[in-house]
Amino acid sequence: MSEQWSSFLFFFFFIHLFHFSKPTSLPQFPCKKPHFSSYPFCNTSLSIPTRTHSLISLLTLSEKIQQLSNTASSVPRLGIPSYEWWSESLHGIAPNGPGVNFNGTVSSATLFPQVILSASSFNRSLWFDIASAIAVEARAMYNVGQAGLTFWAPNINIFRDPRWGRGQETPGEDPMVVSAYSIEYVKGLQGNGNGNGDGDEIMVSACCKHFTAYDLESWGNFSRYSFNAVVSAQDLADTYQPPFRSCIQQGKASCLMCSYNAVNGVPACASEDLLGVARNNWGFDGYITSDCDAVATIYEYQMYTKSAEDAVADALKAGVDINCGTFMLRNTESAIRQGKVKEKDLDRALFNLFSVQMRLGLFDGEPRRGKFGKLGPKDVCTSEHRALALEAARQGIVLLKNDKLLPLSQSTGVSLAVIGPMAATNFLGGGYSGIPCSSKSLYDGLKEFAEEITYVSGCHDVPCLSDDGFAEAVDSAKGADFVVIVAGLDQTQETEDHDRYSLLLPGKQMDLVLSVAVASKNPVILVLTGGGPLDVYFAEKNPLIASILWVGYPGEAGGKALAEIIFGEVNPGGRLPMTWYPESFTKVPMNDMSMRADPTRGYPGRTYRFYTGSRIYGFGHGLSYSDFTYKFLSSPTKINLSRATKNNLRKSLLSQNGEEVYGVNYVQVDELQNCKSSSFEVHISVMNHGDLDGSHVVMLFSTWPKVIEGSPQKQLVGFNRLHTIPYKSTETIISVDPCEHLSFADEQGKKILPLGSHILSVGDVEHMVSIDIF
C-alpha cells in the first residue's frame, strides 16, 4: 500500500472511529470556575485580540501543534477541553463531520431542500430564514453535546459543468445568485443579520467553501485531489471569485476553506497569492481551514513539494490555519526542527482559530448561562422549522412543461398511478443530509390527495439496468385516470467524489417513461429528481408527456409540496438556477475551465452567460399556472458618470494600433470615484393574468451596447420574488449599480464598464439606459 493511500485511510478510519464511539454529554468548556476562570483569556472585559494573545503566550510548542487538526487536543493544565472544528450544515444539521451526532436527546433535525432547489426559489429572505433556523438547531444541539459551533457551509462554487456530482450542493451557475445566497446564508447562520450577533459576537461560525475553481470530482483521468484548474484572470475575476468575495465582504464569514485542486499550477491550500487576496484584499477576518487532508495532497497527490514538511510549511505560510486531518499533527514538529516552519507561523494560525472561538463565546464560561444557553431539544424540529422546510420545497420546485394538464382537480375523485423507484423513498435530501424530523415519500404526499392510488417501481432502482418491472408499471398506468412517473437521479448517480458521464436518464429510465406514456389513458406527469441537469428532450417534445416538474432533492417535506403543486393548492414559481444542456455537451472536456466560447476550437462556452449551443431548458426557466406580463414603470434613460476618475481616462475597447475595433468606449471600474452614487432603481409592474395567486420571480437582465469580445451574452442584474394576485398588478423595485451589474472583466481581470446604450430586460419587455462620462 502506498504512503499516500495509507495517509488517507488512516485519516478516514480515525474519523469513522471517532464518529461512532463518541458519547453524548453536555459540552465541555474553558474558563470553568473556580480553578480556571482567573486567566486573562477568560476576562470578557478585555478585547478579543488581547485575550487571544494571552492564551497563545501560555501554550507550549507541543500544545500549539496539537491545535492544528480539526480535532484540536485539550490543554488540561489550562482547563481547555478538546474541540471538534468539523461540523456540517449544508441544508440542515448533518453527521458528515465528526462534530455532529444524533445519538443523544436530539435524534433528528429539520432537513431543508438541497441547496440547488432552495436556490430555485430566488428568494433571499427564504435563504436567510433557512440558515437562521439551522443556527438555532445547531446551538441547541451544541448545548446538549451533539454538535460543535463551527460549521463548514455554504458550498459556493459555481455550478460550471452539468456533470459535476456536487453541483447539487451549490446555488447554481450565476455568480450574482451564488453571491446573494452566500451573503444570506452566512448572515443567517452567524446571526449577523437577525439581532443575535453583537459586534464581534457570532451565533454559529459559517465557512465559505471551496476556495477556488473547484468543480470536478472524478472524471476521466482527472481527480479532485490532483487536478490543476487552469483559469484565466478574466474568468477568475467575473465568475469564480465573486461569490467568495461577497461571502467575505458582505456576509462577513468567519471561515474560508481552501480546496483540493491547484489553481494555475499551485495547490489552493499552498497559494500565498490566492489566500492573500481573501485576507489582504477582501479583508477576511476569520480562520482558513484546508479541505479534509488537502495539505497532505500537496505532497502526496499533487507532488508539489519534495517532502511532507515542505507541504506543511507551504500551507502555513500561505495562510492555512488548520488542517482537516492529521497531516499537520504528524509533520509540523519535524518541519520546525528542519527550520521550514517558525513558531510565529503557528502563533498566527492559533490567533485566527482562538479569535473565532472567542467570538462564539467558548471562553466566556458556562455556555448554558450565555445568550443562547436556553436552546435545547425543544428548539429542534419545531413546527416553525418544519413549516419552513415545506415552504422552501414549494418555492423551489420548478414546472418545466405544462400542456394544460396541471393542476389536477380535487373536486372529482381521481385515481392515480405513481411509478418510479424514487417515488417511494423517504430519503429526499441529497448529499450532506441529516436525519429528518419526519420524512414522507413523494408517493405518501400524493396519497393524501388522490381518492385511489397505486404504486409500482417500474425499475428496481435508479440505475435501472433491467426492464423486468415494466409490464407491471404499464398495467398500473392502464388502470388509472392519471399517471405520475418519477424519474431522474439519486446519490448513486451524483455525489461527492463521483461525477456523471451522461446527461440522459440513467439506464432504462427513458424506456420506462415512454412505455408508460403510451399505455396511459391521459398524457402523463413526469417528475424529475436530482441536482444535476438532464437531457429530457424526448419528454419535452412528446405530447404524451403533458407536464414535467423538477423537484431536485426537496428535503423532508418534498412529498407534500409536490402534491400541493400537482393538485393546485400551490402555484409553482421556481426558476432553474442552471442551464440544462443536451447530451452532446458531454463531448466538452470537463477539465476545461474556460467560461467563454471559442469557435476556433469548437468550444461552446459554459453557463447562460457564455454558452452558445442549444439548450434543453435555459437558466431562469420556470412556468406557472398563471401568465404574467411586465411593464417598466420608471427607470432612468441616461446615467452620467463624473469625469473625475483617478487618471481622468476615457478608453476605447479592444483597440488595434490605436484604432477602435467596435467603436465602443469603456472605463475601468476601479478608476471611477462615484460608482455608488450612480446606482439607480428600476420600478417594475407585474400583472398576473391567471385565476390563481402565487409567488413569482422577476428577473432583470442586461445586455451590452454591442457584441464585444469577452462580454457575456446577457447577465442577471437583479431578482425579486413577490406575491401576486389574480388579474391584478404588483410592483417591485430592483436596484442597479452600473459599476457592479453592467460591467464585466477584461482579459487582465479588471472590471470594465462599456459606455453607451445598455438594454435592460424583464421577460420580453426592454428598457434602454445610456451611460456616459462628462
C-alpha positions in Angstrom: 0.0 0.0 0.0 1.4 3.4 -1.0 2.2 6.0 1.6 -0.4 8.4 0.2 -3.2 5.8 0.5 -2.0 5.0 4.0 -2.4 8.6 5.0 -5.9 8.8 3.6 -7.1 5.5 5.1 -5.6 6.4 8.5 -7.5 9.7 8.5 -10.9 8.3 7.4 -10.5 5.4 9.9 -9.8 7.9 12.6 -12.9 10.0 11.7 -15.1 6.8 11.4 -13.9 5.6 14.8 -14.5 9.0 16.4 -17.9 9.4 14.9 -19.3 6.1 16.1 -17.6 5.9 19.5 -18.0 9.4 20.9 -20.5 9.7 23.8 -23.1 12.4 24.1 -22.7 14.7 27.1 -23.0 18.4 28.0 -20.4 20.4 26.2 -17.1 20.9 28.0 -15.9 24.5 28.0 -12.8 26.5 29.1 -12.7 29.1 31.9 -14.6 26.9 34.5 -14.9 28.3 37.9 -13.3 28.3 40.3 -9.9 26.9 39.2 -9.6 28.0 35.5 -11.5 31.3 35.4 -8.8 33.7 36.5 -6.7 33.6 33.3 -6.7 36.8 31.3 -8.1 35.0 28.3 -11.2 34.4 30.4 -11.7 38.1 31.2 -14.6 39.2 29.0 -13.9 42.8 29.7 -10.7 42.6 27.6 -10.7 42.8 23.9 -10.7 39.5 21.9 -7.2 40.2 20.4 -5.8 40.8 23.9 -7.4 37.6 25.3 -6.3 35.6 22.3 -2.6 36.7 22.5 -2.7 36.0 26.2 -3.9 32.4 25.6 -1.3 31.8 22.9 1.5 33.0 25.2 0.7 30.4 27.8 1.0 27.4 25.3 4.0 25.2 24.8 5.2 24.4 21.3 3.8 20.9 21.6 0.4 22.2 22.7 0.3 24.6 19.8 0.9 21.9 17.3 -1.9 19.8 18.8 -4.3 22.6 17.9 -3.6 22.3 14.1 -6.1 19.5 13.5 -9.9 19.6 13.1 -9.9 17.6 16.3 -8.0 20.0 18.5 -6.5 18.5 21.6 -7.2 19.6 25.1 -4.8 21.6 27.3 -5.7 20.2 30.8 -3.3 22.4 32.7 -5.2 25.5 31.4 -8.6 23.9 31.7 -9.1 23.9 27.9 -11.1 20.9 26.6 -10.7 19.3 23.2 -12.7 20.8 20.4 -14.0 19.4 17.1 -14.0 22.0 14.4 -15.7 19.9 11.7 -19.5 20.1 11.8 -21.7 20.2 8.7 -24.9 22.1 8.0 -25.3 22.5 4.2 -29.1 22.3 4.3 -29.7 21.2 7.8 -27.5 19.7 10.6 -25.8 16.6 9.2 -23.4 14.0 10.6 -21.0 14.0 7.7 -18.4 15.6 10.0 -17.4 14.1 13.4 -18.7 17.2 15.2 -22.3 16.2 14.8 -24.1 13.1 16.0 -27.8 12.1 16.5 -27.1 9.6 19.3 -28.4 11.6 22.2 -31.6 13.5 23.2 -31.7 15.1 19.7 -32.3 12.2 17.2 -33.2 14.3 14.2 -33.0 17.8 12.7 -35.0 19.7 10.1 -34.0 18.6 6.7 -34.4 21.5 4.2 -34.3 21.1 0.4 -30.8 20.6 -1.1 -29.3 23.9 -1.9 -29.8 23.8 -5.6 -33.6 23.6 -5.1 -33.7 26.3 -2.4 -31.7 28.5 -4.9 -34.5 27.9 -7.4 -36.8 30.0 -5.2 -34.7 33.1 -6.0 -35.8 34.3 -2.5 -33.2 36.0 -0.4 -35.4 36.1 2.7 -36.1 32.4 2.4 -32.4 31.6 2.3 -31.8 33.8 5.3 -34.6 32.1 7.3 -33.4 28.7 6.5 -29.9 29.5 7.7 -31.3 31.2 10.8 -33.3 28.0 11.6 -30.2 25.9 11.1 -28.3 28.1 13.5 -30.9 27.7 16.2 -30.8 23.9 15.9 -27.0 24.0 15.8 -26.8 25.9 19.1 -29.5 23.7 20.6 -27.5 20.6 19.7 -24.3 22.1 20.9 -25.9 22.7 24.3 -26.5 19.0 24.7 -23.1 18.0 23.4 -24.2 16.8 19.9 -22.7 19.4 17.7 -19.9 21.9 17.5 -20.3 25.6 16.7 -18.1 25.8 13.6 -20.0 24.6 10.5 -18.3 24.1 7.1 -21.0 25.5 4.9 -22.1 27.0 2.5 -20.7 25.5 -0.7 -20.5 28.5 -3.1 -18.6 27.1 -6.0 -20.1 27.9 -9.4 -22.0 25.1 -11.0 -19.9 25.3 -14.1 -20.3 21.8 -15.6 -23.6 19.8 -15.6 -21.8 16.6 -14.8 -20.4 17.7 -11.5 -21.5 15.4 -8.7 -21.6 18.2 -6.1 -23.4 20.8 -8.3 -26.5 19.9 -6.2 -24.8 21.5 -3.1 -24.4 24.9 -4.8 -26.8 27.8 -5.6 -26.2 27.3 -9.3 -24.3 28.8 -12.2 -24.7 32.5 -11.9 -22.1 34.4 -9.8 -24.6 37.1 -8.7 -27.1 34.5 -7.4 -24.4 32.4 -5.7 -23.1 35.6 -4.1 -26.5 36.6 -2.9 -27.1 33.2 -1.5 -23.8 33.2 0.3 -24.5 36.5 1.9 -27.9 35.5 3.2 -26.8 32.1 4.4 -23.7 33.4 6.3 -25.7 36.2 7.9 -28.5 33.9 8.9 -26.1 31.2 10.3 -23.8 33.6 12.2 -26.6 35.8 13.5 -25.1 38.8 11.8 -28.4 40.0 10.4 -31.1 38.9 12.9 -30.0 40.8 16.0 -28.4 37.7 17.6 -24.9 39.0 17.0 -23.4 41.8 18.9 -20.3 43.3 17.4 -17.7 40.6 17.1 -20.1 38.0 18.6 -21.4 35.3 16.3 -24.1 32.7 17.0 -22.5 29.9 14.8 -19.5 30.1 12.5 -20.1 29.7 8.8 -17.4 28.7 6.2 -17.2 29.7 2.6 -16.0 26.7 0.6 -14.2 25.5 -1.6 -11.7 28.3 -2.5 -11.5 28.3 -5.5 -12.3 27.0 -9.0 -13.3 23.6 -7.6 -16.0 21.7 -9.5 -14.5 18.4 -10.6 -14.6 15.2 -8.5 -13.6 12.3 -10.7 -13.8 12.5 -14.5 -11.6 10.6 -17.0 -8.0 10.6 -15.7 -8.7 13.7 -13.5 -9.3 13.6 -9.8 -10.1 16.5 -7.4 -7.1 15.6 -5.3 -4.6 16.3 -8.1 -6.5 18.4 -10.6 -4.8 21.6 -11.8 -7.5 24.1 -12.7 -6.1 26.4 -15.4 -8.1 29.6 -15.1 -7.7 32.9 -16.9 -7.6 36.2 -14.9 -10.8 37.2 -16.7 -12.7 34.1 -15.6 -11.4 34.3 -12.1 -12.5 37.9 -11.8 -16.1 37.6 -13.1 -17.1 34.0 -12.5 -15.1 32.0 -9.9 -14.2 34.6 -7.3 -17.2 36.9 -6.9 -19.2 34.5 -4.6 -16.2 34.3 -2.2 -15.6 38.0 -2.2 -19.3 38.6 -1.4 -19.3 35.8 1.3 -16.3 37.5 3.0 -17.0 41.2 2.5 -20.8 41.3 2.8 -21.6 38.1 4.6 -18.7 38.6 7.0 -17.9 34.8 7.0 -15.6 33.7 9.8 -14.2 30.7 7.9 -12.8 30.0 4.5 -11.9 26.6 3.2 -9.2 26.1 0.6 -9.9 23.4 -2.0 -8.1 20.2 -3.0 -7.3 21.4 -6.6 -4.4 23.5 -7.8 -5.1 26.8 -9.5 -2.7 27.6 -12.3 -0.2 25.2 -11.0 -0.2 26.0 -7.3 -2.3 23.9 -4.9 -5.1 26.2 -3.5 -4.0 25.5 0.1 -0.4 26.4 -0.7 -1.1 29.6 -2.7 0.0 32.7 -0.9 -1.4 34.8 -3.7 -4.8 33.1 -3.6 -5.3 33.1 0.1 -3.7 36.5 0.4 -6.4 38.0 -1.9 -9.0 36.9 0.6 -7.3 38.2 3.7 -5.4 41.2 2.4 -7.6 42.5 -0.4 -11.1 41.4 0.8 -10.5 41.9 4.5 -11.2 38.4 5.5 -11.3 38.1 9.3 -11.5 34.5 10.4 -9.7 31.2 10.1 -8.7 29.3 7.0 -9.2 25.5 7.0 -8.0 23.0 4.4 -10.4 20.7 2.9 -10.0 17.3 4.5 -6.4 16.1 4.0 -5.9 18.8 1.4 -2.5 19.6 3.0 -1.5 16.0 2.5 -2.5 16.1 -1.2 0.0 19.0 -1.7 2.7 16.4 -1.3 1.1 13.0 -1.8 -1.1 13.6 -4.8 0.0 16.8 -6.4 3.7 16.2 -5.7 4.1 19.9 -5.5 6.7 19.6 -2.7 9.6 17.3 -2.1 8.6 16.4 1.4 5.8 16.3 3.9 7.5 19.1 5.9 7.6 21.3 2.8 3.9 20.8 2.3 3.2 21.9 5.9 5.4 24.9 5.6 3.9 26.0 2.3 0.3 25.7 3.7 1.1 27.6 6.9 3.0 30.3 5.1 0.2 30.6 2.5 -2.3 31.3 5.3 -3.9 28.0 6.2 -4.7 27.9 9.9 -6.0 24.4 10.5 -5.7 21.1 8.7 -8.7 18.9 8.5 -7.0 15.6 9.1 -3.8 14.5 10.9 -1.1 15.6 8.4 0.0 18.7 10.3 -0.1 16.9 13.6 2.3 14.3 12.3 4.7 16.6 10.3 4.8 20.1 11.9 7.3 19.3 14.6 9.7 17.9 12.1 9.1 20.9 9.8 10.1 23.2 12.8 13.2 21.2 13.5 14.3 21.5 9.9 13.8 25.2 10.0 11.0 25.2 7.4 8.3 26.5 9.9 8.8 29.0 12.6 6.8 29.2 15.8 5.4 32.6 14.7 3.7 30.8 11.8 1.8 28.7 14.4 1.0 31.7 16.5 -0.6 33.4 13.6 -2.7 30.4 12.9 -3.7 30.0 16.5 -4.7 33.7 16.7 -7.2 33.2 13.9 -8.5 30.0 15.4 -8.9 31.1 19.0 -10.3 34.5 17.9 -13.2 32.7 16.3 -13.8 30.6 19.3 -13.8 33.7 21.5 -16.4 35.3 19.2 -18.5 32.2 19.6 -18.4 32.6 23.4 -16.4 29.4 24.0 -14.1 31.2 26.5 -16.9 33.0 28.3 -17.7 30.3 30.9 -20.7 28.1 31.2 -22.5 28.1 27.8 -25.9 27.4 29.3 -25.7 30.8 31.1 -25.0 32.6 27.9 -27.3 34.3 25.3 -28.1 31.0 23.6 -27.9 28.8 26.7 -31.6 28.1 26.9 -31.8 26.5 23.5 -32.2 22.7 23.6 -34.0 19.7 22.1 -37.3 21.7 22.2 -35.9 24.1 19.6 -35.1 21.3 17.1 -37.7 20.1 14.6 -40.1 22.8 15.7 -43.4 23.3 13.9 -42.0 26.6 12.6 -38.9 25.0 11.2 -40.8 22.1 9.5 -43.2 24.6 8.0 -40.2 26.5 6.6 -38.9 23.3 5.1 -42.3 22.8 3.4 -42.4 26.4 2.1 -38.8 26.1 0.8 -39.8 23.0 -1.2 -43.0 24.7 -2.5 -41.0 27.7 -3.7 -38.2 25.7 -5.2 -40.0 23.1 -7.3 -39.9 24.1 -11.0 -42.6 23.5 -13.5 -40.7 22.8 -16.7 -43.6 21.9 -19.1 -47.3 22.0 -18.9 -49.6 21.3 -21.8 -52.8 22.4 -19.9 -52.9 19.2 -17.8 -51.9 20.7 -14.4 -53.2 21.4 -11.9 -55.4 18.3 -11.4 -58.8 18.9 -10.0 -59.6 17.9 -6.4 -63.3 18.3 -6.8 -63.8 14.9 -8.5 -62.1 11.8 -7.2 -59.2 10.7 -9.4 -57.3 7.5 -9.5 -53.6 7.9 -9.7 -50.8 5.6 -10.6 -47.4 6.5 -9.2 -44.4 4.9 -10.9 -40.6 5.0 -10.4 -38.1 3.9 -7.8 -37.6 7.4 -6.3 -41.3 7.8 -5.7 -41.4 5.6 -2.6 -38.1 6.6 -0.9 -38.2 8.7 2.2 -34.6 9.9 1.5 -35.1 13.1 -0.5 -32.3 15.2 0.8 -29.3 14.6 -1.5 -25.8 15.0 -0.2 -24.9 16.2 3.3 -28.2 15.2 4.7 -29.0 14.6 8.3 -31.8 12.6 9.9 -35.1 14.4 9.0 -37.7 15.2 11.6 -40.4 13.3 9.8 -39.9 12.5 6.1 -42.5 11.2 3.7 -42.0 10.0 0.2 -43.4 11.6 -2.9 -45.9 8.8 -3.1 -47.0 9.5 0.5 -47.6 13.1 -0.3 -49.7 12.3 -3.4 -51.7 9.7 -1.4 -53.2 12.4 0.7 -54.9 14.0 -2.4 -55.9 11.1 -4.6 -59.0 9.1 -4.0 -57.4 5.9 -5.4 -53.7 5.5 -5.8 -51.3 2.7 -6.7 -47.5 2.5 -6.6 -45.2 0.4 -8.9 -41.5 0.9 -9.0 -41.1 0.0 -12.7 -37.3 -0.1 -12.2 -35.8 -1.9 -9.3 -33.6 1.1 -8.5 -32.4 4.4 -10.0 -29.6 2.9 -12.2 -32.5 0.9 -13.8 -30.4 -1.7 -15.6 -33.4 -4.1 -16.2 -36.9 -3.8 -17.7 -38.3 -6.6 -15.5 -40.8 -4.3 -13.8 -42.0 -2.5 -17.0 -45.0 -4.8 -17.6 -46.4 -4.2 -14.1 -45.9 -0.5 -14.5 -47.7 -0.5 -17.8 -50.6 -2.4 -16.3 -50.8 0.1 -13.4 -50.9 3.0 -15.8 -53.7 1.5 -17.8 -55.9 1.3 -14.8 -55.5 4.9 -13.6 -57.0 8.2 -14.6 -53.6 9.9 -14.4 -50.0 8.8 -14.1 -47.1 10.4 -12.2 -43.8 8.9 -13.3 -40.8 9.8 -11.0 -37.5 9.5 -12.8 -34.1 11.1 -12.5 -31.1 10.9 -10.2 -30.1 9.9 -6.8 -26.8 9.6 -4.9 -25.7 6.6 -6.9 -25.5 8.9 -9.9 -24.2 12.2 -8.5 -22.4 12.8 -5.2 -19.1 13.8 -3.7 -16.2 12.1 -5.4 -18.5 11.0 -8.3 -19.2 12.9 -11.5 -21.6 11.8 -14.3 -20.6 10.9 -17.8 -24.1 11.3 -19.3 -26.9 13.8 -19.1 -29.5 11.3 -20.1 -31.8 9.5 -17.6 -29.9 6.6 -16.1 -30.2 3.1 -17.5 -33.6 2.2 -19.0 -35.5 5.0 -17.3 -36.3 6.7 -20.6 -37.8 3.4 -21.9 -39.9 3.1 -18.8 -41.3 6.7 -19.2 -42.1 6.1 -22.9 -43.7 2.7 -22.2 -45.9 4.1 -19.5 -46.8 7.2 -21.5 -48.0 5.1 -24.4 -50.2 3.0 -22.2 -51.8 5.8 -20.1 -55.3 7.0 -20.7 -54.2 10.6 -20.4 -50.9 12.3 -21.0 -48.6 11.6 -18.1 -46.9 13.8 -15.5 -43.1 13.4 -15.4 -41.4 14.3 -12.1 -37.6 14.6 -12.2 -35.4 14.2 -9.1 -31.7 15.0 -8.7 -29.5 18.1 -8.5 -27.9 18.0 -12.0 -29.3 19.0 -15.4 -30.9 16.2 -17.5 -31.4 15.9 -21.2 -35.1 15.2 -21.4 -35.6 16.5 -24.9 -37.6 13.3 -25.6 -40.1 14.3 -23.0 -40.3 18.0 -23.7 -41.3 17.3 -27.3 -43.6 14.3 -26.6 -47.4 15.2 -26.5 -48.0 12.1 -24.4 -46.0 13.7 -21.6 -48.0 16.7 -20.8 -46.2 18.1 -17.7 -42.7 18.0 -16.3 -41.7 19.1 -12.8 -38.2 19.2 -11.4 -38.2 18.6 -7.6 -34.4 18.3 -7.1 -33.8 16.8 -3.7 -36.7 18.5 -1.9 -36.0 17.6 1.7 -38.3 16.2 4.4 -41.4 18.0 3.1 -40.9 17.4 -0.6 -43.7 14.9 -0.9 -46.3 17.2 0.4 -45.0 20.2 -1.6 -45.2 18.2 -4.9 -48.7 17.1 -4.2 -49.9 20.6 -3.4 -48.5 21.8 -6.7 -49.9 19.0 -8.8 -53.4 19.4 -7.3 -53.3 23.2 -7.5 -53.1 24.2 -3.8 -49.8 25.9 -4.6 -49.0 27.8 -7.8 -45.4 26.9 -8.8 -42.9 29.7 -9.1 -39.4 28.2 -9.0 -36.9 29.0 -11.7 -33.9 27.0 -12.8 -30.6 28.3 -11.4 -28.6 26.5 -14.0 -28.7 25.7 -17.8 -29.9 22.2 -18.8 -27.7 21.1 -21.7 -28.2 18.4 -24.4 -26.3 15.1 -24.2 -23.9 16.4 -26.8 -22.4 18.7 -24.2 -20.6 15.7 -22.7 -18.2 15.9 -25.6 -16.8 19.1 -23.9 -13.8 18.2 -21.7 -14.8 18.6 -18.1 -11.3 19.8 -17.2 -11.6 22.8 -19.5 -12.2 25.7 -17.1 -12.8 28.4 -19.7 -16.2 30.1 -19.4 -16.2 31.9 -22.7 -16.9 30.2 -26.0 -14.0 29.7 -28.5 -15.3 28.9 -32.0 -11.8 28.3 -33.3 -11.6 25.1 -31.3 -15.3 24.2 -31.3 -15.7 25.2 -27.6 -19.3 26.3 -26.9 -18.6 28.1 -23.6 -20.4 27.5 -20.3 -23.5 28.7 -18.4 -26.1 31.0 -19.8 -23.7 33.9 -19.8 -21.4 32.4 -22.4 -22.8 29.2 -23.8 -23.5 29.3 -27.5 -25.0 25.9 -28.1 -28.6 24.5 -27.9 -30.4 24.1 -24.6 -33.0 21.7 -23.2 -34.0 24.5 -20.7 -32.3 27.8 -20.1 -31.2 29.5 -16.9 -34.2 31.1 -15.2 -36.8 28.8 -17.0 -39.8 28.1 -14.9 -43.6 28.0 -15.6 -46.6 28.9 -13.5 -50.3 28.2 -13.7 -50.7 31.9 -14.4 -49.4 34.0 -17.3 -47.5 37.2 -16.4 -46.8 40.4 -18.2 -44.4 43.2 -17.2 -44.1 47.0 -17.5 -41.2 49.3 -16.7 -42.8 51.9 -14.5 -39.8 54.1 -14.0 -36.1 53.9 -14.7 -33.6 56.5 -15.9 -32.8 56.6 -19.6 -29.4 58.2 -19.1 -26.7 57.9 -16.4 -23.9 60.4 -16.3 -20.7 59.4 -14.6 -18.3 62.0 -13.3 -15.3 62.9 -15.3 -13.3 62.7 -12.0 -11.6 59.4 -12.4 -8.2 58.6 -10.9 -6.4 59.1 -14.2 -9.2 61.1 -16.0 -9.1 58.5 -18.7 -11.6 57.5 -21.3 -10.6 54.5 -23.3 -11.7 52.6 -26.4 -12.5 48.9 -26.0 -10.3 46.4 -27.9 -8.1 48.8 -29.8 -5.7 47.7 -32.5 -2.8 50.1 -33.3 -4.7 52.8 -31.5 -7.9 52.4 -33.6 -11.3 51.3 -32.2 -12.4 47.9 -33.4 -16.1 48.1 -32.4 -16.4 51.8 -31.6 -17.4 51.2 -28.0 -15.8 53.3 -25.3 -15.4 52.0 -21.8 -13.9 53.0 -18.4 -12.2 50.8 -15.9 -14.4 50.5 -12.8 -11.5 50.9 -10.4 -10.8 54.3 -11.9 -14.2 55.7 -11.1 -14.7 57.5 -7.8 -18.5 57.8 -7.9 -19.7 54.2 -8.5 -22.2 54.0 -5.7 -23.7 57.4 -6.4 -24.5 56.3 -9.9 -26.8 53.5 -8.7 -30.5 53.7 -9.7 -33.8 51.9 -9.2 -35.9 50.1 -11.7 -39.6 50.1 -10.9 -41.4 47.1 -12.5 -45.1 46.2 -12.6 -46.1 42.5 -12.8 -49.6 41.6 -13.9 -51.0 38.1 -13.0 -53.4 37.1 -15.8 -54.4 33.8 -14.1 -57.0 32.6 -11.7 -54.5 31.6 -9.0 -52.5 33.8 -6.8 -49.0 32.8 -6.0 -45.4 34.0 -5.8 -43.5 35.0 -8.9 -39.8 35.6 -9.6 -38.9 38.7 -11.5 -35.5 38.5 -13.2 -33.9 41.6 -14.7 -31.2 41.0 -17.3 -28.8 43.3 -19.1 -27.1 43.1 -22.5 -24.2 45.2 -23.7 -24.2 48.1 -26.2 -22.7 45.9 -28.9 -21.3 42.4 -29.3 -18.0 42.8 -27.5 -15.3 40.2 -27.4 -15.3 38.6 -23.9 -18.6 40.1 -22.8 -21.4 37.8 -21.6 -24.3 37.3 -24.0 -26.5 38.6 -21.2 -26.2 39.0 -17.4 -28.5 38.9 -14.5 -28.8 42.3 -12.9 -31.2 41.6 -10.1 -34.1 39.5 -9.0 -37.0 39.6 -6.6 -39.7 37.1 -5.6 -43.1 38.7 -4.9 -46.6 37.6 -4.2 -49.1 38.2 -6.9 -53.0 38.4 -7.0 -55.1 37.2 -9.9 -55.8 39.8 -12.5 -54.0 42.5 -10.6 -50.6 44.1 -10.9 -47.9 44.0 -8.3 -45.0 46.4 -8.2 -41.4 45.6 -7.3 -38.1 47.6 -7.3 -34.7 46.3 -8.3 -31.6 48.4 -7.5 -28.9 48.6 -10.2 -25.3 49.5 -9.6 -23.8 50.1 -13.1 -20.2 49.5 -11.9 -21.2 46.1 -10.4 -24.1 44.9 -12.6 -23.4 46.3 -16.0 -19.6 45.6 -16.1 -17.5 42.6 -16.9 -13.9 41.6 -16.6 -11.3 42.2 -19.4 -8.5 39.8 -20.2 -6.4 41.2 -17.3 -9.2 40.6 -14.8 -10.0 44.3 -14.5 -13.7 45.2 -14.4 -14.7 47.5 -17.3 -17.9 49.4 -17.8 -18.9 49.9 -21.5 -20.3 53.3 -22.3 -23.4 53.8 -24.5 -26.8 52.2 -24.5 -27.3 49.2 -22.2 -30.5 47.1 -22.7 -32.4 46.1 -19.5 -35.0 43.4 -20.0 -37.6 41.5 -17.9 -39.5 38.9 -19.8 -39.9 40.2 -23.4 -40.0 43.9 -22.3 -36.9 46.1 -22.8 -35.7 49.4 -21.5 -32.7 51.3 -22.7 -30.2 53.1 -20.4 -27.4 55.2 -21.8 -24.2 55.5 -19.8 -21.7 58.3 -20.5 -18.9 60.3 -18.8 -18.8 64.1 -18.6 
